[in-house]
Amino acid sequence: MEFEDVFCSKTRIRILKLLFNLGQLNTSDVAHRIGANYATTLGHLILLEKEGVVTQHLSGRTKFFRFANTLKAQAVMKLLEKW
């Protein structure tokens, strides 16, 4: 996937800003805070995970997402920090 494809969605940008500001959230919290439905939010989070920007871990049946420890994720965080 190209750089532009990751950032061409307002929803994905809102998710990234939210995770940058709050650290770690579950899918439902992300969806509620950005005003999107669960399925759409999860789809965006999975795409970001496939691209190595976010990572997830399970706590029971709940999926929590946060920025990954990758160069790509660090670059995105630096961009958000400067913005």
Buried (B, 14 or more C-beta within 10 A) or exposed (E): EEEEEBEEBEBBBBBBEBBBEEEBBBBEBBBBBBEBEEEEBBBBBBBBBEBBBBBBEEEEEEBBBBBBEBEBBEEBBEEBEEE
